[in-house]
Amino acid sequence: MIKIELPKVEVSIRERKQPQDDNAPEIKSIEGFIDLHEIPRDKGGIILFYNKNDELLLVGKARKLRQRVKKHLEDTVSPLKDHRKEVHRIDVCFIEDPMEREIYETYLINKLEAKYNVDKVFYK
């Protein structure tokens, strides 16, 4: 039997409102997320999207994490496109090896029963 442990969450960002300070510069929001700069642009890994009840909505993998998160929040072909308003938290795990990313993505989709993943699903 193969034993896989959940990867460590390196960055976690939550949906939040713009600061109310009139002197503060406006931060561009993408679907309510203003802290996307905390996700490195040059790292690969796994992305987990959660709702307010901490239910896993979608698991994804990426060679460049920040770009992929933005695509999920803006793109018209993302599996999240009709469910973006549900996303409340985004967790990111750094995993550089492409084969390990593939394994973790499939494992997490099935172990945590991601709601909107349709590929790689074995639990149904």
C-alpha positions in Angstrom: 0.0 0.0 0.0 1.2 3.5 -0.8 1.0 6.0 2.0 0.5 9.6 0.9 0.4 12.5 3.4 -1.4 15.8 2.7 1.1 18.4 1.6 1.8 21.4 3.8 -0.2 24.5 3.0 2.4 27.3 2.4 0.1 30.2 1.6 -3.6 30.7 2.5 -5.5 33.7 1.4 -9.1 34.7 2.2 -11.7 36.8 0.5 -11.7 40.2 2.1 -12.9 43.7 1.6 -11.0 46.7 0.4 -9.5 48.7 3.3 -11.8 51.6 4.4 -9.0 54.1 4.8 -9.5 56.9 2.2 -5.8 57.6 2.0 -4.9 54.0 1.3 -4.2 53.1 -2.4 -6.9 51.0 -4.0 -5.9 47.4 -4.4 -7.2 45.6 -7.4 -9.6 42.9 -6.4 -10.1 39.7 -8.3 -13.4 38.1 -7.2 -12.9 39.6 -3.7 -9.3 38.5 -3.3 -6.8 41.3 -2.9 -3.8 39.2 -1.5 -2.9 37.3 -4.6 0.5 38.9 -4.5 1.3 36.5 -1.6 1.2 33.6 -4.0 4.6 33.3 -5.7 4.6 33.6 -9.5 7.6 31.3 -10.0 6.6 28.3 -7.9 4.7 25.2 -8.9 2.3 23.3 -6.8 -1.3 22.5 -5.8 -4.2 24.9 -5.4 -7.2 24.2 -3.2 -10.3 26.4 -3.3 -12.7 26.3 -0.3 -16.1 27.8 0.5 -17.1 29.6 3.7 -18.0 26.2 5.3 -14.5 24.9 4.6 -15.8 22.5 2.0 -13.3 21.8 -0.8 -14.7 23.1 -4.1 -11.8 22.4 -6.5 -8.2 21.1 -6.6 -5.8 22.2 -9.3 -2.2 22.0 -10.1 0.1 24.5 -11.8 3.7 25.1 -12.9 3.2 28.8 -12.1 0.8 29.2 -9.2 -0.3 32.8 -9.2 -1.1 32.8 -13.0 -3.2 29.7 -12.6 -5.1 31.0 -9.6 -5.9 34.2 -11.6 -7.1 32.1 -14.5 -9.4 30.2 -12.3 -10.9 33.4 -11.0 -11.1 35.2 -14.4 -11.2 32.6 -17.2 -14.4 31.5 -19.0 -13.3 27.9 -19.3 -12.4 27.2 -15.6 -14.5 24.6 -13.8 -15.0 27.3 -11.2 -16.5 29.8 -13.7 -20.1 29.4 -12.4 -19.1 29.0 -8.8 -16.6 31.8 -8.2 -18.9 33.6 -5.7 -18.6 30.5 -3.5 -14.8 30.7 -3.1 -13.9 32.1 0.3 -10.3 30.7 0.8 -7.5 29.6 -1.4 -4.7 27.4 -0.1 -1.5 26.8 -2.0 1.1 24.0 -1.5 4.5 24.2 -3.2 5.4 21.1 -5.1 8.0 21.6 -7.8 8.1 18.1 -9.3 5.4 17.7 -12.1 4.9 14.0 -11.4 4.4 14.7 -7.6 1.9 17.5 -8.5 -0.1 15.0 -10.6 -0.2 12.4 -7.8 -1.1 14.9 -5.1 -3.8 16.5 -7.3 -5.5 13.1 -7.9 -5.1 12.1 -4.3 -6.6 15.3 -2.9 -9.5 15.3 -5.3 -10.5 11.9 -4.1 -9.5 11.9 -0.5 -11.1 15.3 0.3 -13.9 14.8 -2.3 -13.6 18.1 -4.2 -17.0 19.2 -5.3 -16.3 20.6 -8.8 -13.5 18.4 -10.0 -14.9 16.1 -12.7 -11.7 14.5 -14.0 -9.6 12.1 -11.9 -12.6 11.3 -9.7 -12.8 7.8 -8.3 -14.9 8.3 -5.2 -18.3 8.5 -6.9 
